[in-house]
Amino acid sequence: MPDDPVRIAVTERNFPDIRFRTASPLEAGALLRLRANGVSMLSSVEISRVYLADSPDTELAIVHRYRREEMETDWMWYIRTKSMAVVEAPRRLDAGIEVIVESRYRSPGRSSSGAGIIQVRYSGLTWKMLFDAVESVRSESGTSVAEPASLFFVAGPVDRIESYLKPGGRVLVTGFDAFGNPVEAAHTVEVDLDADDRSSLPSADASLQWRATGERIRISAHGRSALSNAKPQALDGTPIWFGEFHWHTDFSGDGQRPMRDALTAARDELGLDFAGPADHMGPNGRYGGIDPNRQAEICRSFDEPGRFVTVPAAELSRRYGHTNLYADSFDTFLSIVGRFEKNLAPAWSKEPDRYDFASLARLCVAGKSVIVPHHANMDSFVREHVVHDDGRPFWCAMHYPLPPDRVTVRLFEMVQSRGAFETEVADDVWRTYDGGLGGSARTALTRGYRMGFVAGTDNHCGWPTRWGADYSGITAIQAEILDTAALFDAMFRRRCYATSGARIVADVTLNGSPMGSELLQSPGEERVFRIKVRGTTELTHVQIVHLGYVLKNFDLLRGSLDFDVEWADDRPGRPLEDAWYYVRIRQADGHCAWLSPFWVDLR
């Protein structure tokens, strides 16, 4: 990769030309393959024309464009490249001839599979394009005919600001460009709300002003204004921490950003309290050619309890279901994955057509590690139309074997960039875009699984919580202190909830017990819910879901961001054994939250 790739602002309207200079002569009719790294960019950029610099009218005809599902993949760790197109030399090309590749951003709209095309414009990414000579369109190998060309994307000018109120009374303020990229010039400012003297603010941000607005802070800076989230605190005073632990880096191969850069952004620019990359790990316990000890080394270097911590995580994808593995420490995590090659790989090779929870669970440490299903109610055909030669999807919906594993399968990824997986019936209001495959949260709960709710993005751009210019998954955790062990303990106890990306502050108790609790009751014993919600914009729905249907839809004050209620389920003859309840919330901007369930059993 060149030391000085061309820098371009992501907000530029037109995609820049890529230039190659041939290193050796090429005969007329030679086939040349264009490859590039990064699934995020490949999803949003297409080659429109390839021509000669000294003769703009002389084009290299595009003889084949690769659909995403057929892109030939080379696993070059830290640079995963995919074939984009094959072109044909119109005449003999001498060495030193300059070839220009003209590309464009895909127009927003609908793809042939029905999925929306998103213009993905992330800063901090290096897009590397390669030029190879191949024998045929289907060739799996090729010979490089030019030096690689690289573009490095940087943020554009400040378009808006965002502010995040933290436990302890600090506010982080960050400027973002039109595509949601943190702007380097804006910086992240920490404001101590208890300080009387504001002269200690950096001179570059002397114009920053703030004022309390109820439980939130109104910030003005760079000629713009933003209202923070509400004070992040549970009903019992426990702090609420926001972060994300399902996103991919260059360790996944198809991730596009170095892990250090991604964690730096999570901490310093996106204002997260915790983060953890869940890169694709094989059943041999490695990220392709990368040892997980390297992941541990990088993540540990970012741990600063009280300010920002990392969560040990890996994605373990199978033909029948995808899950993530989380642990309370990297010591626990490394001890588990270190046994994969000997114990997990042989077991999984015998069971290619099911997700073998049991073999994985046997390697986990009870109370110190969890298995978390994600995008559980869709398959690779639904959006991408990716299937095997036999016509079956490349990956399928999750199944939930019985009896349920209530020790290790403790959490469920409710929402991510593909939408929510709450129900079997699609419901755009609640972000459930796919269904009917038997892998939803409600199906799992009905089968006896007792899982709390978390969220992620599953993005491959290295920007935790982000999807395009918006957000698509944040997990909120109620924990007394901010360190990895405390966060994991709270998650294991299911004192956590999922949001679609907004920092909604919410809590619910049942008879004084926190969310995620299992209650043992006698017939007729009272069941009183206490619910508190502090939205980031107007609230439109606060509901209690019971055994798969909406038990209570609360009346809300029009225009209000806040909601408080105490409500009793006093129905006569209500079921008690293995009964479950959870609260879900929706805002006027479409962002939602799902609070971890309660379970009630009969004495």
Helices and strands as residue ranges (DSSP letters): E 6-9, E 18-21, E 31-37, H 39-44, E 45-52, E 55-59, E 61-65, G 68-70, E 73-76, E 79-88, E 98-105, E 109-110, E 116-117, E 126-134, E 143-144, E 149-154, E 160-165, E 170-176, E 189-192, G 203-205, E 209-213, E 216-221, E 224-227, E 240-244, G 250-252, H 259-268, E 274-275, H 292-300, E 309-310, E 313-318, E 321-327, H 330-337, I 340-344, H 345-350, H 357-361, E 369-374, H 380-384, E 411-416, E 419-420, G 428-430, H 441-446, E 452-455, E 466-467, E 470-471, E 474-478, H 484-492, E 496-499, E 505-510, E 513-514, E 518-521, E 528-534, E 539-546, E 549-553, E 562-568, E 579-587, E 592-595, E 598-602
